[in-house]
Amino acid sequence: MQRIVPNIWFDHTAEEAAQFYTSVFPDGRIVEVQHYPSEGLPDFQAGMAGQPVTVEFEIGGYRMMGINAGAEFAPNPSVSFFVHFDPADADARARLDELWARLSEGGTALMPLQSYDFSPHYGWIQDRYGVSWQLMVGGPGGEPRPFIVPSLMFGYTAQGKAKEAIGFYTWLFAGDLGTVSLYPDGAGSSAGQVMYADFRLGEEWFAAMDAADQTFTFTPGVSLLVWCDGQKELDRYWEQLSAVPEAEQCGWCVDRFGLSWQLVPDNLNELMTRPNAYATLMAQKKIEISAFG
C-alpha cells in the first residue's frame, strides 16, 4: 500500500480532473470516490451536499487523490510531479511528446520541451487545472526512478531550507538519500543550496530543490496524506509535523517549512461509515480514532 499519497485541491473539478488524468496517463483508473453527506453539512459546505469530496485515482501505478472543494486554495509549482520515461524504451520520446501535448491543452509551459544538460528530452508544464508536471527521458544522473515522483520546490519563504527538510523527513519516515546536486560557488546567494536532490520516505521517492526569486511557496493546494497505522503512529507524526496551530483542522497540519500534511488512520474509510462521522471529523484538529462511535 502506498502510504504517502499526494492530495490536490480542485475548485469543483476533482472528478473531471481525475477522469482527464486517467485518460492521458498510462494504466489510469479511478480507485474510489467518496461523497459529502447529503445533509448536516456546515454552512460553508452546504452547496456541496451529495457531491464527491475526494476522488482517488491511479496513474502509471502511482496513487493520487483529488479534493473536490472551492476556490480557497489552488496548486502551484512549489509541488510538481516528475514523470520519468525509460531511455531504454525506443518509444520513450514519442510517449513523452504525446503526454506533453495532452497536458498542454489549456496549460502553460514553465520550461519548454527540449534538450537540457540533465536530460536529452525534458519539459515542465502546468496543466489546465494548475497542476505542474516535469516530463523527462531518464532519471537523475541516469539512475532509474519510479515513473512518477513528487517534487518539492523550496522557494520564497522556504528558500534555502531544502537540505534541512530532507534531513528531517528522512529521519521521521525512516528514509534515505538518493542523488544530491548543490548549486556551485558562483551561484550567488544560492551557492551550496540544493539544486536537485531525491530521497525515499519509506518506499516512496520524492525530489526537492531550492529556488531563488520565486513569489510562491507551499499551500494546501497540494498536501501529502499519510496513512497511519493506528493512533500511536498518527500521534508521533503529528507531534513532529504540526508547527502552525491555526492550520490544524480535521487531520490537516502544516510543518515548519510550510508544507501541508494530512495524517489519517489507515481505517479512515471505515470510520467514515459510522454515525455522525463527518461531523466528528470536522470538529477535530488531530484525528482521535476513539471519538468515532
N, C-alpha and C positions, 0 to 999 in steps of 0.2 A: 504494500500500500504506500502510495506517495504521501509522505507525512507533512510536507510543506507545500501548500497549493496557492499560487498567486490568485488574488481576487481583484477583478477590475470593476470599477464603479461606472455604470451606464445611466444615462438620462432617459429612462423608459425604453431603452433599446437592447436590453441584455439578451432577450430571446432572439431578436433579429440578428444581433452581432454573433451569437453562438452559432446560429444557422449559417451565417456567412463564413465564419472561420472553419467550421467542419466541412464546408463545401469546397474550400480552396486549398486547405492543407491536406496532406496525405493521411489516410487512416483516421478521418474525422468522425466523431459520433457524439451525440448528446447522451450524457450519462444519467442525469436526474434533474428534474425541475421541481423546486419547492415553491409553494404559493403563500401569499399573505392570507391571513384569516379573512373570512367573508364579513365578519362583524367584530366589534370591540377594539378596533384599531385606535391609537391616539389620533388626535385631530390632524396632525401634520402628515399622517399616512392614510387618512380616511379615503382619499381618492384612489388608493392602490388596492383596495379590498378585492380579494379573489384573483389578483394578477400574480404573475411569477414574482418571487422575491429573490431567488437565486437560480441560476442555470449552470449546472456543472457539465463541462464538456471535455473531450479529449482530442488532441491533435498530435499526430505523429507519436502516439504512445505517452503523451505528456498531459497531465490533468491541469485544468484551469477552471475558474468559476467567474461568472458574471453576476454582479449585484444589480438588480433592477430597482432603481430609486429615482431621485430627482436630479436637479442641476446643482446640488450643493458642492459636489466635487467632480473632478474630471481627471483622467490620466494625463500625464505629461512625460517628456523624455527622461525624467530622472529615474524611471524604471522602464527599461525596454527589454526586448527578448531577442537574444541571438538565435538564428536559425542556421545550423551548420549542415552543409551539403558535402557528402563524402567525395573527396577528389578522386577516389578510385572508381567512382561511378562515371562511366563515359557520358551519361546524360545529365550530370550534375549541373552544369552551366545552363542547360536548356530548362531543367526543372526549376532552378532558381529564377530564371528570367520569366517563366510562366507565373510563378508565385508573385514576383515583383509587380508584374503587370496587373494582377488582380488586386493586390493590396494598394496599388497606386490609384485605383478608381475612386476618385473623390479625396485622395490623400495628398500628402506633401512630402517631397524628397528632402531629407535633412542632410544626407550626404549622397551625391549621385552614384549611380551604379557604374562602376568602372574598376580598373586595377589599382591596387594600393600596395605599399611595401609589405603589409601584413597579410594580404590575400590577393590572389590573382583576379578575383571577382567578388566585389563587395558593394553593398549599398545600405543606407539607413532610411527607412520610410516610416512616416506617421500616417496611419490609415484614416479612413473617413470617420472612425469613432474616437480618434485621438490616441490610439494605442501605437507604440513605436516598436518596430521590428528591425533588427540588423541581420541582413541576409549575407552569407559568405560561403565561399567554397573553402573547405578545410577548417581546422581548428587552430587555436593559438599555438604558434611555433610548430605547426604541422602535427600536433598531437591530437588523437581522436577525442571527440567530446560528444555528449548527447545531442540529439537533433535540436532540442530547444533548451536554452539556458537563460534564466532571468539575469539581467544586468543592472546593477545599482550605480547611478551616477551621483557622486558626492560633489555637488556644486552649490553656489550661492551661500546660504548659512551653514551648509555642511561641508564646504570645500576644504580639502586638506585632511579630512577625517577618515578616508577610506582604509588606510593601514590599521588604524585603531579599531575601526568597526570590524574588519576582517578578523583580527585577533580575538575580539570579543565574541563574535558569532561562532567562530570555530571552537572556541572554548565552551560556550554554552551548549552547542548542539553536537559536541564530540566530533568535530570535523577536522579537515586538514587542508593544507595549502597546495595549490597546483602551480600554475605558471605565474610569475611576477615580473613585470617590467616597470621601471621607475623613470620619471622624467629626468633627462640629463642635466648636468650642472648649468648649461646655458639656457635653461628654460625659465629663467627669472624666478618669480615667486613660487612657481610650481616645481622647481628643482627638488628632487628627492621624494616627491609625492608619487602616488600610484598612477601610472599611465594606463596600465591594464593589469589585472590580476584575476585569477579564478580560483575557486575553492569549493570544497564539499562541506555541506552540513548534513551529517549522517550519510545517506547515499545519494543526495541530490546536489547537483552542481549549480553554482552561482558565479557571476562575474562582477567586478567592481572597478571603478576608476574615479580619480579626482578630476574635476573640470573647472577651470577658472573662467571668469567672465560670463557666467550663466545668471539668469534672472529668475530661475525657478528651482525648486527643490522638492523633496518628498511631500506628498499629501495623501489623504485617504483614497485618492483616485485609484491608487494601486496599493493593496495591502497584502501581507503574507499570512495566510491562515495556517495554523499549526494544529494538527490533530493530536491531542494529548492523551496519554494512557492514564486516565483517572485523575482524581483531584490533586494528588500529591505532585505529579509531574506538572500539571497546569499551574499549581501554586508556585513551584520553583521557577518556571519560565516567567510568570507574571512578576514575581519579586525582582527578577533581573532585568526584564524588558520595560516595564511600565515606568516612565520617567516624567510624564506630563499628566498630573492628576485630573485636570479638566477634560482630557481626552478619553478618560475611562468610561466606557459605555457598552453594555451587553457583550462583553468579551473582547472589545476593542481596546488597544492601548497604543501609545506612541513611545518609541525608545529615545535615548539621549541624542541620537543622530537625526531624529525627525521621521524615521520610517515607521509606518503603521503596521500593526500585527493584530491578528485575531487568534486568541487562544481558546480553543473549544475542546470539550471532551470527545473522544472518538465515538461515543454513542449519542451524539447530539441529535441526530435524526430521529432516534427512538425517543429521546426525551421530549422532542417537539410534538410527539403524538399524544402526550399526556394532557389532562385537563388544565386549562389556563396556562399552557406552556408559553405561549407568545408573550402574554402579559408578564409572566415570571421573568422571562429573558430580558424584556425591555426595562424592567425595574432594577436589574443588576448592573454592577460595574464589572468586577471579576465574576465569572460564572461559578456559582456554587451548585454543584450537582444535587446536593441533598434538598435544595429548595423546590425541586420539581416533584410534584406529587406522585 
